Amino acid sequence: MDFYIRSRYTIDIIKKDLAYETGLKEELCESMAGMIKENYQTLQMGLIMSYLRKKFDEDEEDCNGKNKN
């Protein structure tokens, strides 16, 4: 799911890609694409928070001297 959110694909492209990549039936791909659409902002915020957490952890390690060359 992260891939589709990061790529900012349209719902139609998500459905087609899911069908192509997974071989799932059209109805299931449509349902999954619908769930992504309904929860898009929440999923996007989750990705942003994960990125920020990762950056914070990296910065914290740098401050503690763990990543210094």
N, C-alpha and C positions, 0 to 999 in steps of 0.2 A: 504494500500500500504506500509506503514511503516514496517509492519510485514515482508513482503517479502524482502524488502531492508535489514533490520536488520538481517534476517535469511540467506541472500545470497543464496536464492533458485535459481535453474536453471529455465529457461523459461518453460521447460516441466513440472517441478514440480509445478510451479506457475499455469499453465493452469489446471493441474489435481486438485490441491487444490481448485482453484476458482470454478471449476465445482462441486466438492464434497461439499464444504462449502455453496455454494449459489444456486446450482441447475440450474445455467444459461446454456444456449446452448453453445456447443463447440466453435462455431464461435465467440461468444461474449467473451468467456474466452481467446481465442486465440488473439483477438484484444486487450483486456486489457493487456495480457502478453506482447504483442508486444509494447504497449505504455510504459510499465515499462522498457522493454529492451532499447527502443530508448532514454528514459529519465533517465536511471539508474544513471549516474553520477550527474545529477542535483538533483534528488531525494535524493541521498546519501549525497550530500553537504547540502541540506536542513535539513536533520536529524542531521548532524554534527553541523550546525549552531544553531539549536534548543537546542541541548545538551549544547553547549558552552554558549548560552544565559542563560539557566537555571542555570548552574554552576556559571556564573558571577553574576547573581541576588542573588544566595545563598551566595556567598562570600561577596557581597556588604552588605547584611543584617547582616552577621556576623561582618563585620567591623563597622557597625552602632550600634552594640549591641543588635539587635533585637532577635538574636537566642542564646544568651548566657544563660547558665544554672545558 
